[in-house]
Amino acid sequence: MAALRVQPRPGNLPADTTSFVGRHQEIAAAKGLVSQARVVTLTGPGGVGKTRLALRVAHAVRRDFRDGVWLVELAELGDPSLLAATVAERLELRDQSFRAPIDIVTEYLAEREVLLVLDNCEHLVDDCARFTSAVVRACPRVRVLATGRQSLGVYGETVLPVPPLPTPDPDRPPPADALARYDSVRLFVERALIDWSHDLCSGPERLVRARASVFAGSFDLAAVEHVAGGDGVPPHGVPELVHSLVDKSILQREDHDGAARYRMLETLREYGEEQLTAAGDEGAVRRRHRDWYRDLITRAWPCWTIASPGRTSWASGTTAPGRCGPSPTSRPTTTWSGPSPPPGRRWASTRCSVTGRARPSCSKHSPG
């Protein structure tokens, strides 16, 4: 059965609302390479700005791809076997069979003009290489823009190194009015502005901002109430705090089939993670995040049985989990032991975690 996209739209790039410091030469070079090569990989050390460069390039070329530019964030994907499934979810594919995810992806992309942005491939180099090779072979109009600390090593790949931004010579500092010419100085100023925006937040807003950083993609109010509530933030007060953070442009609101979802720009999310770690709150928040999506999988399993009439509606987010089939207690089991659940449940759990926009790595936790 052919895969079905339930919400047609031209890609899933986050809104380009922040300034971008420097990299004019790299942007121009990357745009030229994407127009010529099937696979382009931006390489460089961690923290050098590969993700932001890739996003800027993706925004610049998005009109060249009739069927959109699709971002797949891989930094938190801990299970390589879920790579193709994660891509399928980012493409918003809903398939009614238990076919291999790579087959679902390549069938959908076979006749489409798409740019796939695979961000942070360094810990999945071999798997990303195999996936990219399969897509390039089967989908002649698809191009791949990847980022990582090393190249993928696939046929036809073009590599663009991303060097660190130049800094002033500390032994010969330039005049103050010349400092703004240095991209590294401008980046430092931008970071200072992020610190300033943090200082403008109230105490509860800072807590929600930091705790919401555990979501690698978008999330809904129910999820953030569970994850960010408690220890200084009453869960019933989270929606008002989320709306306040939207007003402050710290969170972005998106509408999906009439339902509101929220996300944080990557730079702000990384800052929030730093604040979360510094507060010593990371372990507890990540456990709440894990437990929320584990419970979601358990409640949603009746919707994912072959006979359930609510399977498609739950996958598209139009039916609440647990309202489309028999009680979860009516089936033999909802748990598995060991690192690898049966293929069907692994695929279902992947759909639950990524449809809920959790970090894909949460699906590797045993729900028992």
N, C-alpha and C positions, 0 to 999 in steps of 0.2 A: 504494500500500500504506500502510495506516495506521501512524503512528508508534507505537512501543512503549516504554513506560517499564519498564525492567528492574528497578527497585527502588522500589516504591511506598512513599512515606513523606510525611508532611505538611510539605513544605518543606525548605529547606536552611540555615536561619538558624544561625549559630554559637551555641554555648552562651552564655547571658547570665550570665557568671560574674564580671564586674567591676562595681565601683560606678559610679554615674552621677552626675555633679556637676551640680546645679541643673537649669535648663530646665523646671521644672514647668509654667509657663504655656505654653511652646512645645509640650511633650508633649501637654497637654490640647487645645490648639488643633489640632495635627496629627491627633490621634485623631479629633476631631470632623469635620475636613475629609475624612479618608479614608473616613469613614462616609457622606459626602454627595456627594463629587465623584469622578468617574471618574479624574481625573489630578490629583495634588498634587505640587508641586515645592518642595523646600526650597532656598532660594537664600541665598548669602552668600559672603564672601571665603574664600580657602583657609585651612584650619586653624581655622576658627571652630567646628567640631564638627558639621557637617551629617551626616556618616556615622554618628556615634555616636547622634545624635538620631533619624535614620531607623531605625537598628537597634532602639533602645529603643521607638519607636512600633510597629515591625513586631512585636516580641515582645508588646507590649500588646494588639494587635488580632488576633493569629494565630488565635485561636479563632473569629473571625468569618468565616473563610474555610475552607470545607469542604475544599478541595483544596490548602490550604497557602499559605504565604508563601515566595517564592523570591527570593533575593538574587543579583543579577548585578553583579559588580564590574567596572567599565569603566576604571579608572584607567590600566591598562597595555595597554589594547587600542589598538594603533596603526593597524590597518587597518579603516576604517569598514565595508568590505564584509563583514567577519566578524561584525558585530553580531548579526544574527539567528541565525547559527550558534552564537555564544557563548551566547545565550539558550537555544537548543535543548539545548546541552550542560548548562547549569545546571539545566534541567528534566529532565535525564537521559533525553532522548528518543533512541531508536535507530531510525533509519529505514533501510529496506533499498533505497531508491531514491536517485537523485541529484536529487530535487526541490529547488526553491528552499527554503532554510531558513525563510524567512518563511511559506511555505505550510505547512510542517511544524508550526511553532509555532502559527499561528492555527487550524489544523485541530484540534490537540490541546486548545487552550484554549477552543474555541468554546462548549462546554457546561459549562465548569468555573468554579468560584468560587475565584479566585486573586488574591492581591496580588503583583504584580511590583515589586521594589525595584531600580531602576536607579541605581546609585551612581556618582557622578563622571561626569556627562554633558557637562561644559563643553567638552571638545575634540571632541565628537561631537554637538553640539547639533542640527544639521540631520538627521543620520541617526537620532538618538534620536527626534526629532520625527516623522519619517516612520514609523519602526517603531511608535511609540506610537499614532499615528493609525490605522495599519493594524490593530493589536490591538484598539483601542477600537471600531472599526467592526465587526470580525468577531466579537468575543468580548464579548457584552453583560454577562457577570458578572465580568469581569476589571477590576481597578483597578490603577493604576500610581502608585507613590510614587517620585519621582525626586529626586536631589540634584545640584546644580551651581552654578556662579557666576552663571548667568542662567536665565531661564525657557525652557521648550521652545517656547512660542508656539503650542501646539496648541489646537484648539477644545475648550472645556470645562475647560481647565486652571485650577486655583486655585494661587496662589503664596503661600508663607509665608516671608517673610524671616527669617533667623536672625542676630540681632545678636551682636556680641562680648559676652562675659560682663563685667559691671560690675567695676571695680577700685576699691580705696580711693583717696581723694584724697591724693596724695603730700604736698601742702602742709598737710593737716589729717589726719594718720594717726589712725585710731581706736584705742581701747585694745586691748591684745593679746587680751583675751577676746572682743572683738567681731569680730576678723578672720575667725573661722570662719563668720560669716554671709555672707561674700562668696564667691560660687561660684568666682570666679577664683582666690582664695586656696586653696580646697579642691582645685581642679584642679592648682594648683602642688604641693600636698602629695602628690597622687596621682602626679604625675610624679616627685617625689622618691622615692616608694616603688618606682617602676619602676627608678630608678637604684640603689636599695638592693638590689632583687632581682638586678640585674646584678652588683653587687659580691659577692653570695653565691655566684655561679657560679665554677667553676674556670676556668682559662685555656682548656682545650679546649671546655668547655661554652659559654663566651662566643663562641668562634669558630663553633661549630655554630649557635648562636642567631643570630648576625649573618648567616651565610651562608644559613641557611634562610629569611631574610626575602625572598629573591628569588622565592620561591613565592607567587604572589598568592592561590592557593587551597590545597587539600589536596595532599599528596604521600605517596608510599610510601617505605619504607626504602631500596629500591634507588636511587631518584632522589636522595635526600638523601645517601646514601653517595657517589655520584659527584660531586654538587655541593659538598658540605661537606667532603669528605675531601681530604687533602693539606695541605702547608704548615702543619705543627703538629698536624694531626689525621689519624692513619692511618685509611684507609677502613674497615678491619675493626673499628675502635673506635667508629665512628659509631653503630651501634645502641644500645650501652650508654649513650652520651651522650644520645641521643634519649630513651631511657627515663628517664634522670635528669632531663631537662628536663620530661618529662611529670609526674614526681613533684613538681617545683617549680612546676607549673601554668603554665609558660611555653609549652609545647606542649600541644595537646589531641589526644587519640586518638579516632578514629572508626572504626567497623567497617562496611565496605561489602561485602556478600555474603561475609562471613567473612574478608575481607582488611583488615588494619589500615592506616589512613591517618592522617595527622597534619596539623594546621593551627595557625596562630598567630593570636591575636586581632589585629585591625587596629592597635590602639594599640601593642601589643608589636612587631608587624611593622614599623611605622614607626620605632620606636626602634631595632630591629635594623638597618634600612636606614641610619640615621644612624651607627651604630657601624661598619657595613661601609664606608661612605664615608670616615669618619674614619681607618680603618685603611689606606686606599689599596688595598683588596682587591676593590673592586666590579667592576672590569673583568674580572679573571680569573674571578671567581665567576659573573658573568653569561655569560661565554663557555662555562664548563663547563655551565651550565644550558641554554644554547642547544644545545650539542653533544649533551647527553643526549637532548633531545626530537627533535633532527634524526635521531639514530641510531635512536630509537624509531620514527619515521615510516618510515625506510628498512627496518627489520626487520619492521614491521607491514604493509607494503604488500601482501604476498601474501595476508594475511587480508582485505584490502579489495577483492580482485578479485571480480567478480560470481560466479564459479564456486566460490570458496573455501568449503568447508563450515564453516570456523572463523571466518567474518566476524562473525557475531553474537556468538559466544562471546568473541572478542577484544574487541569493542566493549564488552561488559559486564564485561570484566576477568577472565573465567574461563579464558582461554587466553593463554599467554604469547606475545608477538609473535615471529614467526619459527617457530612450532611448528605452524602450521595450514595450510601450503601449500608450494608449491615454494620452492626457495632463491631469495633475492633476485637472485642472479646469473642466474637463468633468464629473467627478464623483460628487455625491451629497455633500460629505463633507470629509474633511481630519482630522477633529478635534473631540475631545470628551470633555465633562466636567465632573468634579468629579474625585474621586480617581481611579476608575476602568473602563477602556474602555471595550467594548464588547470583549468576549473571542478571536474571530478571530483577532481583531486588536491588542489585548494585545500580542498574540503570534507573530504576524507580527512585532510589535514594538520591542519585545524581540530579534527577529532574526536580525532586523536592528541594534540594539544597540550592540549586542554581536558580530555579524559578523563584524561590524565596530570596534570591540574590544574597545568599550566605556566601562565605568564603567556601570555594569548592572543597577545600581540605576538610571541612566539617564532616563530609560524608564518609571519611575514613574512620571516624569514631564509631565504636560499637554502640548501638542504641540500647543494649541490654544493661 
